[in-house]
Amino acid sequence: MVDAENQTGAHQRGKGTGGLFFAVDRQLWPQLWTLETANRLNFVTAFLVLLAGTGSDHQLTKWSAKACEEHVGMGKPRSMRAIEELVQHGIIARTENSTRMRPQYRFHPLDRDADPIFLPVQLVTGLKQETPVLRRVRETGDALLLRMLIDLYGLVETDATYGVPITALRLNPPAHHPARKLFEAGANTVWAMELGSQQSAQGEWATVHRVNEAKPEDAWAPFWERIALLTKMGALWFEPWIFDGDALDAEPLMPVDPSFHYAVRETDRIAGLTRLAHEASAELAGERTYFLDRAEGDILLPLPGHHRAPEIRGVARLRVEPDTPGHRIAYARRMRLIEGYSEAFDVLRNDAANGRLDRPLRIMSPDTYDL
């Protein structure tokens, strides 16, 4: 393994099998929050930094106090103390080649079949010239903020959204403005919807961030404060997606961009997709422009006439994502969805422009597209 702090070879740590990511044992993760330590935030941060320095085996690392100081701003005395605690608790062990000047540590072998939590190395090292997210979290002094961040990574689903399940965390549509049927045109119906700002969460993962207050309405306050802080520091964001219904187990149809009217980049495929849906809806409306006037600022979506009411929700996503095989598969599926819907809206728009309204929107399965 190449020394990650002095990489000079052509092969750099993290560039091999699996890409720039490291893996946390899902069973070990909650244990780190129960072990005795002088400083929980330093203890867990040091664990993540050293683990980020492992190679594709997720086991051997030469990252030590120097890496903690360089990447997350933890001074060597605090770093060395936290690392020593990791050794004492048996989380890591010094290898036979480890020396005081050139330490080397070994983690327990990772069981890849046990569904580990995959994290991007850039969480520790940063993106380009940006301050690493892990350093920003440590600067808050809130250990539970770090736990929330890694818990969120552990929840990510490898479907086309590559986000946190909406059952666990989501951005809801406004209660006063659910998806509404705007009009019917032949074999299709056009729906209008708007993304709201109210967030919802549920599940066991969130309970650790709640407090036992005399007033139940205050119990969630620390949770939402941490969500807001992760969003403010750029670690978390909500991507608008249209789902095929209002149930929490509804299927994701496609991502949308509510600001598509103002998108300036020709390569913004999501804005382009949203614009195509709007243009197809406008063609279906024809001379009935008053329908469009009633939905100014809304996202318009044509669907086959038999389709139930869709719903728009914000999917919680982590800004820095691990370059895992699962991530690549999810990204490819996402691109196939965008390609499929773009083609379908284009066909529908042309049909409507030629006066043909008898053909319903037809979406090919995302897996039939080769990108």
N, C-alpha and C positions, 0 to 999 in steps of 0.2 A: 504494500500500500504506500502511495506517495504521501509524504509529509504535507498535510493541507496548509500548514502555515508557511511552508517554503516550497511551493510547487514550482519545479523547474522542468519536469519531464513533459513529454507530449501528452501523456494520459493524466488528466487531472481527476481528483477525487470527485465522485458523483457523476462522471461523464460516461460511466460504463453501463452495465445492465440496469435498467430501471430509470436512469436519468437523474436529475437533480432533486432527489427526495431522500428522506430517511423515515424510519418506521418506529413507532412507539408501541410497546407491548400493551394491548388494551387491558389486560388483567393487572399489570404493574402500575398503570397510570393512577388509578384511585388510591393505591397503596402509598404512593409518594406523598399523599396529603394526610396520612396518618402517622408516618414515621417521625420520631423525635428529631428536631432540628432547631438550631438557634435562630435561623431566618428562613422561613418557608419559601419566600420569593427567590432568594439567592439559591437555595437548595434545588428547587425545581428548574430554575433558569440554567444553572450549571449543568444539570442533567441533560437538558435539551441541547445546549451548546456542544457538549462532548459527543452526544449521539449524532448531531449533525455532521461531525467530523469523521464518522465511520464510512467505510467504503460500501460496495454493493453487498457485502456480507452483513451489514448493520451490526457489526460486532467489535471490530478493532478500531481504535482511534488514537491519534497522536495529538489531538486538540486537548488543551489543558487550560491553566490559568491565563496564559497569554491570549488564547482565543476568546475567553470570557471577557477580558479587558478590551480587546480589539473590537469585538462585535457588539457587546451589550453594555460596555462601560462599567463592568464590575471590577473594581480594583483587585490586584493580585492577592492581598491578604484575605479579603472576603471570598474570592474565588477559591483559593487554596483551602480555606475552612470548609466551604460547601463541598468541594471535591472530596476532602477527607471524610466528611459525613457520608457521602455516597459510598466510599470504600468501606467504612465501618458498618454500614447497613447491608453490605453485600450487593449493592446495585451494580457496582463496577469492581474490578480487581486489577491490580498492577500486573503487567505481564513480566515474564522472565527477562525481557529485553529493556524493561523500563529503568531509567536512571533519573536522578534528580534534575539533571540538565535537559534530558530528553525523555520525558515521561510518555508512557504508553499504557493504555487501559483497555480492558476487555469487558464487554457487556455479555450477559447471558445470551445463548443462541436464540434467535427469534423464530418462533413458530409461525410461518407465513400462512398456515391454514387456520390460524386462530383470529383472523380478521384484524390485523394491526391497524393503528391510526397512521396514515401516511401524511407526512408534513413536507413542505418544500424547504430545501436548504436556504433559499433566499429569505425565509422567515427569520433566519439567524444572521445571514450575511448582508441582506438588503438587496434591493433592485437598483442596479446602476449606482447613482450617487445618492440614493435615498437613505435615510436613517432606517435601519432594520426595524421591522414591526416588533420583534422581541425586545429590542432596546426601548422602544416607545412604551411598551407595556410595563417594563421594569421601572421606567421613570415615573409611572403613576404611583408606585409603591403599593399597589393592590394585587396581592397574590391571587385572589379569586378572579380577577380580570384575566389573568393568564390561564387559570383553569377553564374559564368560560371559552376562551379562544380555542384552546386545544380540544375541548369538548365539542365545539362546533365543527372542527375539522373531522372529528370522529363520527359525526352525524351525516356527513356529506354522502349523497347517493350518486352512483355512477350512471344515472340516466342522462337524458339530453340536457336537463337543467344543470347538472353537476352542482347542486346546491343542497342546502339543508331541507329536509322534508317539510312541506307546509304544515304537516301535523305538529311539528316541533316549534317552528318559528315562521312567521309570514307577515306580509303587509296586505291588509284587507282592502277591498273596494269600499267606498263610502256607503254607510247603511242607507242613506237617503237616495242613493243613485246606483242600484244594482243594474246588471246588464238588462237592457230593455229592447224589445223587438221594435225596430224603427220602421220597417216596412217589409212587405213581401213583393217579390218580383219573379213571376214564373215559378221555377223549381227551387228558388233560393230565398232565403230570408237574410236581411241585414240587421245586425245587432250593434247597439251603441253602448259603450262602457267607459268608465273612468277609474283610474287607479287612485285609491285613497291614501291616507297617511296613518291610519290606525294600525298598530302592530298587535299581534297576538302570539302567545306561546303556551305550550303545555308539555307535559311529559316529565318523567323522573329526572331528566338531565337538568331541568331548571330548578328543582327543589333546593339544591345546594346553595343557590344564590338568594333564596328567600330567607326572611328572618321571622321569628315568632313574635309578632307584635300584638298588642292588645287590640289594635284596629286591623282587621283582616285586609282592608283596602290598602294599608301601608306595607303589607308583607312583600309585595312585588316591587317596591320602590328600588331597592338595591339592584335587582335584576335589570330593570329598564334603564337605570343609570349606567350600568356596564354596557348594555347593548348600544346605548347612545354614544358612549365613549369609544367603543370599538368602531362605530360608524364614523365618528368625528376624526379619529386618527387614520382612517382609510383602510382599516383591516377588514371591515365588513361592509357590504352594500346590498341593496335589494334590487334585483333585476325583474322588471315586469314580464310576466308570462300569462298567456291566455290558456285556461284549462277548459276541458270539455264539459264542465258542469260545476255546481257549487259545492259538491261533496269534497271532503278533505282527501279522499283517495281518487279524485278525478285525474284523468290523464292530461299531461301537459301537451298542448297543441303546438304553440310557437311562441318565441320571444317577441316582444314589441317595444317600440320606442315612442313614448308619449310626446316627445319633442321632435317627431319626424318632420314636421313642417319647417323646422329651423336647422335641420342637419345640413352641414356644408360639405361633408366628405362623400365623394362619389363611392368610396369603397365601404361605406357604412351599410353593411348588408341587412342589419336589423331595421334600421331606419328605412331602407329601400323596400323591405318586405312590408312594413307597416304602411308605407306610402302606396304600394301596389294594392293592398287590401282596401285602402280608402278610394283609390281611383276606380277599382272594380265596383265598389259600392256606389260611387257617383254615376258610373255608366248604367248600373241597374236602376238607379233612380230616374234616369233620363230627364224629362222635363219637370219632374216632380221635385224640383230643387228645394221646396219648402221642407222636405224631410231632412235634407242636409243642414238647413238653417236651424232646425231644432236640436241638432247634435253638434253644434259648433264647439270645437275643442275636444270632442270625444274621439276615442278610437273606434273605428268602424270595422266590422268583420262580417263578410258574407259567408254563410254556411248553408248546406242543403236544407230545404224546408222542413224535413222531418227532425232535424237536430234539436236537442234540448238547449236551453239557454246556457251559454258559456259563462265563464267568470274570469275576471282578471285579478291576479294576485302578485305580490312582490315576493320572489324567491330569494331567501337569504343566501348570499354567496360570499366566499372568502376571496379577497382581492388577489392575494398571492397563492397560487395553486401549485400542487406538486405535479411534476411531469411523470406521472405513473402510466402504465399501460391502460389502466381503467380511465384515467383522465383523457388519454388520447382517443379511446373508443367513444367516450361520451362526447368529445368535441366533434368527432366525425359524424356521430348520429345527429348532433345539433345542426351541423352544416347540411346534412341530408334533409332534415326537416325544413330548413330555410329554403333550400333549393326546390323541394317538392311543393311547398306552399307558394313560392314565388311563381313557379310555372303554372300552378293551378289558377292563381289569381289573374295571371296574364291571359290565360285561355278564357277565363270567365269575362274579363274586361273586353276582349275582342269579340266574344259571342254577343255580349250586350250591345256593343257598338254596332254590330251587324243585325240587331233586332232579334237575335235568337236567345230566348229566355227559358227554353224547355230543358236545357241540360244543367243538372245540378253540379255544384263544385265537386270535383273529384280529386282526392289526394291519394297519390300512390304511397304505398308503404315506404317509410324512410329507408328501409334496408334494401330497396330495389334500386337506389341511386348509387352510382359509382362516381366518387369525386376524384 
